[in-house]
Amino acid sequence: MRSLERHRDVGAYALGVLDEAEAFRFEDHLMECPRCTAQVTAFGPATRQLMLYREATPRIVHPLTGPGGRLLDRLLSAVAARRRAGRRRVLYAVAAAVVCAVAGPGAVLYASQGGPAAPVAATDAGSGVWARVTAEDRTWGTDVRVEVKDGAGPRSCRLVAVGRDGSEQTITSWMVPPHDARPHTMRGGAALRPGQIDRYEVRTANGEHLVTLPAG
């Protein structure tokens, strides 16, 4: 029964509505479940659209739509509430609906806030992992693009923003393919603003530090 529950967490994990403990448990499950790994990868385009939608500030809104940022917040809140009630199938419908709303012609025009800072890159001598982070200031926090080369897969990894106050926020997570040292690119976001971030750390799902990058 628990295995079945983990399979059903794919959509919640992709949309970022799992709490930290649940996310860790699901990442452990990903290590042993090719089916869920493939489904998380398939969710990639949808989650990227959600991130772009969330980071955007609506300039012109279609009369039939509500305010853009508030709409997504309401949808994700509804997803989390429905998931807690055990109705996880709604995750797929909500994700599809939001992507369609974003991509629909004439629905919303957006203006980005701020601009990208110079990327920072580092290679860890011990793990051999290379990473490059590009961060962009947004009204809601920090938009982050991370590129990683890691030939030690398969393993589940995540990018963590460590605040100047010692707080931590997981920005994004991914599964490293086996025997694949090509660079892979992921997108994510943190509620911390760029000036509040001290450094970025790439870690395994089990907490092993692979490479650390200064916030710049």
DABELKA-V367948 format. One record per backbone hydrogen bond with DSSP energy under -0.5 kcal/mol. CO is the residue of the C=O (numbers start at 0). NH is the residue of the N-H. E is the energy in kcal/mol with one decimal. If there is no record, write none. Layout:
BEGIN
CO&NH&E  CO&NH&E
END
This chain:
BEGIN
0&4&-2.1  1&5&-2.1  2&6&-2.0  3&7&-1.8  4&8&-0.6  5&8&-1.1  6&9&-1.3  8&12&-2.8  9&13&-2.6  10&14&-2.0  11&15&-0.7  11&16&-2.2  11&17&-0.7  12&15&-0.8  18&22&-2.6  19&23&-2.2  20&24&-2.1  21&25&-2.5  22&26&-2.4  23&27&-1.9  24&28&-1.8  25&29&-2.2  26&30&-1.2  28&31&-1.5  29&32&-1.0  32&36&-2.0  33&37&-2.4  34&38&-1.7  35&39&-2.6  36&40&-2.1  37&41&-2.1  38&42&-1.3  40&43&-1.6  42&46&-2.5  43&47&-2.4  44&48&-2.0  45&49&-2.2  46&50&-2.3  47&51&-2.4  48&52&-2.5  49&53&-2.5  50&54&-2.3  51&55&-1.0  55&57&-0.6  56&110&-1.9  59&108&-1.7  61&64&-2.1  66&70&-2.4  67&71&-2.0  68&72&-2.2  69&73&-2.6  70&74&-2.4  71&75&-3.0  72&76&-2.3  73&77&-2.2  74&78&-2.4  75&79&-2.5  76&80&-2.4  77&81&-2.7  78&82&-2.6  79&83&-2.2  80&84&-1.3  81&86&-2.6  82&85&-1.9  85&87&-0.8  86&89&-1.1  87&90&-2.2  88&91&-0.7  88&92&-0.9  89&93&-2.8  90&94&-2.5  91&95&-2.3  92&96&-2.4  93&97&-2.6  94&98&-2.3  95&99&-2.4  96&100&-2.2  97&101&-2.5  98&102&-2.6  99&103&-1.7  103&106&-1.5  106&61&-2.0  108&58&-2.9  108&59&-1.1  110&56&-1.3  114&136&-0.9  119&132&-2.9  121&130&-2.4  122&124&-0.5  123&127&-2.3  128&123&-2.3  129&148&-2.7  130&121&-2.2  131&146&-2.6  132&119&-2.4  133&144&-2.6  134&116&-3.0  135&142&-2.9  137&140&-0.6  140&137&-2.7  141&143&-0.5  141&189&-2.1  142&135&-2.5  143&187&-2.3  144&133&-2.8  145&185&-2.6  146&131&-2.3  147&149&-0.5  147&183&-2.4  148&129&-1.9  152&178&-0.8  154&175&-3.2  155&204&-2.3  156&173&-2.5  157&159&-0.5  157&202&-2.6  158&170&-3.2  158&171&-1.0  159&161&-0.5  159&200&-2.6  160&162&-0.6  160&168&-2.0  161&197&-2.7  161&198&-1.5  162&165&-2.0  166&162&-3.3  168&160&-3.0  168&170&-0.5  170&188&-0.9  171&158&-2.8  173&156&-3.0  173&175&-0.5  175&153&-0.7  175&154&-1.0  176&179&-0.8  183&147&-2.5  185&145&-2.5  187&143&-2.9  189&141&-2.7  192&195&-2.1  192&196&-0.5  193&196&-1.4  195&163&-2.6  197&214&-1.9  198&161&-2.8  199&212&-3.2  200&159&-2.8  200&202&-0.6  201&209&-3.2  201&210&-1.3  202&157&-2.6  203&206&-2.0  207&203&-2.2  210&201&-2.8  212&199&-3.3
END
